């Protein structure tokens, strides 16, 4: 970035230099390892470089107070243990071209973000509370970058979608966003307390803040890897349990891809050998296994991959009998490119929703189980696309 193209925005967070359309790294909080994050005092910020940690990136059509553009806040995925706001699949340029301010948030992942300790408040996780502070930062500062703080859409993908849904719980929701898009949400199937003893054995240390903070990064990573291997058919960490009845009454689009986990290595190994369908159904907690396997085989021969995707992702969509449903073509994360990088029907649907328009297809309900399918070209309304998942779990 040349000196002539840089601008400085003065806002409650301080004096922030970047732009004119992209501010790459803005700190929104600070935290000691395994402790709650804290708000920052106003400061001078050079947002032109790349920094990791509790930072956000901000893209804007024009950094002008009062422009009142709609705002997207995006939470990346990564299984609650990895991921970055810098993922090129959620490039903000296309939304910026269409007049939308977009904020992408990093948060603490892994044990720092999602291990729970004896004195943690119920239902709270440090990684999620990081995002709460990021949303508060947006509310206080986004007007100075051309955004409308009363017109924020929260979008999350995969684990990020699980976090977005969790942030819509009454014990978290404070009105910092007015609508929500959950792309392929995922949650673990057990609470952390059921796995705490396994983590202690893997680390060789008590699961306390003080004990974990003393471990070197290498030893912590090695211990976590041993721990996570036990849950090869699940997420090792994450908020639990998900209950869609606890969501605030806000506009919601929830989605999945048709072939979510066909890229899963274990699933590919078994499917290539046409083995493991019954074992996968049992490990993934499928009921009515014979009926489910028969329905899966009527689609294609990737039964284990489909079972993994249904258990890890599509199950949670099927449980959420509210809002508007979309089924995307492809595999896990393929929806990101369609929405953020291509001037596609998927992008236009999301853009319209972000701009405040009501979706054009019917909302899902137990009485009217419909979704918009983009699987076979232009969107068409289909009936009960996740019936086999709904009956299996």
N, C-alpha and C positions, 0 to 999 in steps of 0.2 A: 504494500500500500504506500502510495506516495504521500508526502507531507501535505500536498495541496488537496488530496482527496479526503484526508482525515478530518473529522469534525469532533467537537466536544459537546456533549449533552450535559447540562446541569439539571439534576433531579434530586429527590430526597436521598438517594444512595450516594451522592457525591458528584464529582465531575468525571464523566466517562468518555474517553477518547476512543474512537473507532470509526466505522462507517465509511462512506455516508449511508450505506444500506445494510451493513453487516458488522455486528459487534461480536467478536468470536469468543471471548472469555471474560465474563463478568462474574466476580465472586458474589454469592448471595448469602453465605453463612460461613461459619468456621466451627470446627469440632475437634476435640481430642478423641483418639481411638476409643471406641466402645462407650462414648459418652454422648449425651444429647447435643445437638448443634445449637449454636447461639447466633443471634442476629449480629450484623456488623454495624459499626458506626460509619457515618458518611466519610468518604475518602476519595482521593484522586485515583482513577483506575485507567490503566492502559489496557484496553480490550482488544488490541490488534493481534496478540500472540495466542498460542494454544497452551492452555493450562488444564491439568486434571485435578479433580477434587470437587468441592462444592461450588461449581461454576455453572453458568448457563450461557447459551449462545442466543443472539437476538438478531432477527432479520426483519427489516422494515421497508415498505415502499418509500416512506419519507419520515425522517426523525423530526417531526413538527408537532408541537403541542397543539391539541385540538383537532388533529386530523381524524380521530375517532374511527380508525380502521378496526374491523373484527380481528380477534386475537386467537391464535392456536397456541396452547402449551402442550408440548409433546414429551412423553415419558418413554424412554427406550426400553426394549426387552433385554433378555440375556439370562433367563432362568434364575433371577435374583442373585446371580453370582458373577456376572460379567456384563459387557455392553458399554456403549459410549454414545454421547449425544452427537458425536462426529460421524456416525454411520452415514455413508453417502446415499443409502436407500431412503433416507428421510431428508433429502436436500430441500431447503426452503425456497429455492428460487422461483419455482412455478407458482407457489401460493403468493409470493411477494409480487410477481408479475400481475396477479389477479387482485391485488390490493389488500392482502392479508399480512398482518404482523405475526411472525412465528417465533416462539421461544422454545428451545430444546434444553432439557434439564439433565444434568448428571446428579447422581445421588450415591450414597454408600451402598455397596453390594457385599455379598458374602457375609461372613460372620460379623464384620463391623456394622453392617446394616441390618442384619436379620437374626442373629443369635439373640436369645432372650435370657434375661437374668432375673433373679428372684424378686427384685424390687421394681421391675418394669410395670408400667400401668397396663391393665388389660387391653388387648387389641391394638397396642401401639408397638411400632417398630421404628428404629432409628432411620432406616432408609426411607420409609414413608413420611416420617416427620421432617426429613430433609426437604421432601417435595412440598410439604405444607409451607415451609419457610420460603421456598421458591415461588409458590403461588401468592404468598403475602408480598414478596418483592414485586411481583407483577402488578398486584393491585395498587401498590404505592408509587410505582415508577413508570408504568407502561404508557401513560398519557404523554409523557415527555418524549417518547419514541414514536408517537403517532398512533398508538393503540387505544382502544376503548376498554377500560377496566370493567365495564358492565356487560361486555359482550365477549366473554372468554369461553372457548371450547377446549376442554381437556381431551387429548387423544393419547391413548396408550396402546402399545403393541406387545403381545405375548405376556411376559411377566409385568411389563409396563401397563398392559391393559388390566391385569389383576390389581395392580396398585391403583390405577385410576378408579376402578370399581370400589376398592376399599376406601378411597378418599371420598366417595359419595355416601358412605355410611353416616348416620346421624351424629355419631360420636367424633367424626372428623370433618364433616361438611360445614363450611362457614360461609357459603355463598361466593367463594372465590372463582367459581366457573358456573355457567348457566346451562351448559349442555355437555354431553359426554359421548365419546366414541371409543368403544373397547374392541380392539382388533385381536382376535384369537387369544382371549384371556386364559391364564393358567394359574393354578394354585397347587400346593402340595396336598396329598391325601391324608396326612397325619399332622398333628400339632408338634411344635418343637419339643415340648416336654416329653413326648414319647420317644424322642431321638437324642435327648440330652446325654443319657448314659453312653450311647454309642459315640458321641462327640468327645466325651471325656476320655474314653478309651483310645480314640484315634489321636488325640492331642497329648495324652499322658499328663494332663493337667486339669485342675478344677475349672469348671466353666463359670468363671467370675470375670468381672471387668479387669480387676488388678492382675489376675493370672494371665489372661489372654493378652493384655497390653504389654506384658514383659517378654512375650515370645518374639523372636526375630521374624521378619516377614517370610523368610524361607521356611522356617519351621512351622509357622502358622499355615502357610500354603500347603505344605506337605501333609500336615495333619488334616486339613480340610479335604484334601484330595482323597485320603484314606476313608474319611467319613462319608463323602459324597458317593463313593463307589458302592456303598451298601444300598443306595437308592437309585440304582441304574434305571429302574422303570418308573421313576417319579422325580419330582423336584426335591432336593435335599432341604431347602429352606423356603420361606415365604409365609405370608399371612394365612391364617387358618382359624375357623372354618369360613368359607364363603356362603353367605345366605342372601340370595337376591331380594328377599322380602325386607331386608334392612336398608335397601338403597333409598336415598332421598328421591322425592318426586321431581326429577328433572328430565328433560328430553334426552333420550338415549338411543344410539345406534350400536348394536352389538353384532359381531361377525365372526366367521371362521372361513378357512379355505377348504376346498373339497377334499384335498388329499394331504392334510396337515403334516403328518410326520413320516411321509414316504422317504425322506432323506435320513431317517434315523438309522444309524449303523447296524444296531442289533436287528431291527426290523428288516433291513435289506438282506442281512445274512440269512435269516430264516426264510424270508419270502423267495429269495433266489433258489433255495433248496426245497421250497414248498413244504416247509416244516413249521411246527410250533404254534399252529392256530389255537389249539385247545389250551396249551400252556400259557400263551399270551393272554387269552381270555380269563383264565383263572388268576394269573398274577395281577391283572389290571382290574379285578373286581367285577367282571361282567356277570350279570345274572341272565338266565335264559340263554346259556352259552350256545347251544345248538342253533337256536333261531337267529342269534346274532351272527354267528359264523356263516350260516346259509345266506343271510342278507348281505354280508360283506362280500362273499364270493360271487353274488349276483352282480356286483359292481366291477370287480376285477380280481386278480389273484394276489394282490398285495394285502393279505388279510392281517398279518402281524403289524405292518406299518399302519394300517387303518385302525387297528385296535389301540395302538399306542397313541395315535392322534386323537381318537375319540375319548380315551381315558384321561389324557393330559389337558385337552383343550375343548373339544366339541361338547363334552359332557357339561361344562360350565355354561356354554351358550344355551344348550337345551334346558338347563335349569332356570334360565332367566326368561321367564314368560312375560316379558314386557318390552316396551320400546319397539324399535324397528330392526328387523334382522336382514343381514346381507350374507350371501354365500359367494365367496370369490373363487375363481379358478386357481389351480396350482397348489403349491405346497406352502409350508410354513414360511412366512416372510415375503412370499411373492406378492402379497397385497401391498406392501410398502412401495414397491416400484410403481405399481399401477396408480397409487394414490398420489405419491409425491413427485414422481419423475416423468410421468406421461400425461399428456393432455387427453385423458381417457374418460370413459363414462364414469369409472370409479372416482377419478379426481373431481369431476363435475358434480357428482352426488355429494361428496364430502364438502366441496366448496359451497354448494347451495345451503347445506346444513349449517356450516360455519357462519354464513351470512344471515342466518336466522330463518330460512325457509323450512317449512314442514315437508318431510319426505312425501313423495308422490304415491307411494304404495302403502297398503294398509299396515297399521301397527300389528305386532304379534300379540296374541292373547290365547289363553287356554280354549277359548270358544272359537277362535279364528287363527289357526296355526299356519300363518303365511310368512313368506320371506321373499326378498328380491334375489333372484339368482342371476349372477353374471357369468356362470360357468360356460354356457354355450353361446357366447356372443352378446348381443344387446340384452339388457336386463328384462327379465320376465318374472311375474309373480308366480311362485310355486307353493304348493300346499305341503306342510309338515315335512320339510326336507331332512330333519334330524329325527324322524320317527324311530329309526332303528337304534339311535343313540339314546333317545328318551326312554325307550323300553329296556335297554340294556343296563342302565345304571340307576 
